[in-house]
Each structure stands twice: as structure tokens, then as C-alpha cells.
């Protein structure tokens, strides 16, 4: 059986901090790879889904 990783509030907070920093870098022109933003948003959504629906 595969074990599922359950996201914690601190994980989501850390991911949101990273997203904020990447957004600031994008605005200032330092970040050229915008695919990192999409990937991080996807990670946050996945973590929140696991947190709110533990049966998935």
C-alpha cells in the first residue's frame, strides 16, 4: 500500500512564502522562468486538497 503525504499548515505557509518571493522577483524582472510560478501554485492547490480531503 502506498502512503499518502498529508500536508500541514506549515507546508502550505512555506509554499505561499515561496510563491510571494517568486512573484516579487517576476515583477522586478529578475525571474524569467514563469513555469516555476505555475508549478508552485499547483503544489499549493495539491497540499490544500490533501489537507481538506484526507480521503483522496
N, C-alpha and C positions, 0 to 999 in steps of 0.2 A: 504494500500500500504506500502510496505517495503521501508525504506530509505536506500540508499547505502552510505557507508562511502567513501569519496573522500580522497585519500592520498595526503599529502602535501610534498613539498620538504624537510621540516624539519623532517617529519616522516621517509622518506627514508634515510636521513642523519643519524638519530639516529639509525636506524636499521643497517646501514652499520658500524657504530661505534661499535655496539654490536657484529656484525659478526667479525670485526677485532680483538676485545678483546678475543672472544672465540677462534679464530684461533691461537692467540698468546698463550693462555692457553693450547690448544691442542699440539702445537709444544713443549712447555716447559714440557709437561707431566702432567699438573695439571687437565686437563679435560679428563674424561673417557667416558662421555656420548656424543658420536658424533651425536646422533639423534637431539641434540639441534642445531647443525650447519645446518642440513638439514631443520629443521623447520624454522629457521631464513632465510635461502636462499629462502624458499618458500614464506615467508611473504614479503620479498623484491620484489620478482617477482610479487606477487599479487598486491602490492602497486604500482609498476611501470605500471602494466597493467591497473589498475584503473585510474592512472594519465594520461596515453597516450590514453586510450579509454574510455571516460566518458560515452559512451552509453551502456557499458556492465553492 
